[in-house]
């Protein structure tokens, strides 16, 4: 599924760059995917994906457990 329509990157692209170990922030995801935030609608999704990788779980599972997501 597309995460960012403006930059045309998918969930698979985001997972790939997160798995590379080079991601330190949401901005890193955009740079490594070859783009930058434009309309901003995807930033919260990318933030949740980065947070999920940082805690080793899926972001939805963190939300359901009442755990705050890193931003």
GIJO-V711529 format. One line per field, one symbol per residue. ss: DSSP state (A for helix, B for strand, O for the rest). phi: phi as a letter, one per 30 degrees, with the letter a starting at -180 (. if undefined). burial: I if it has 9 or more other ideal C-beta (glycine too) atoms within 8 Angstrom, else O. A space follows every 10 residues. Layout:
ss = ???
phi = ???
burial = ???
This chain:
ss = OBBBOOOOBB AAAAAAAAAO OOOOOAAAAA AAOOOOOOOO OOAAAAAAAA AAAAAOOOAA AAAAOOOOOO O
phi = .dcbdechcc eddddddddd icdcadeded dddibadcdi dcedddeddd ddddcibded dddddiddcd b
burial = OOIIOIIOIO IOIIIOIIOO OOIOOIOIII IIIOIOIOOO OIIOOIIIII IIIOIOOOIO IIIOOOOOIO O
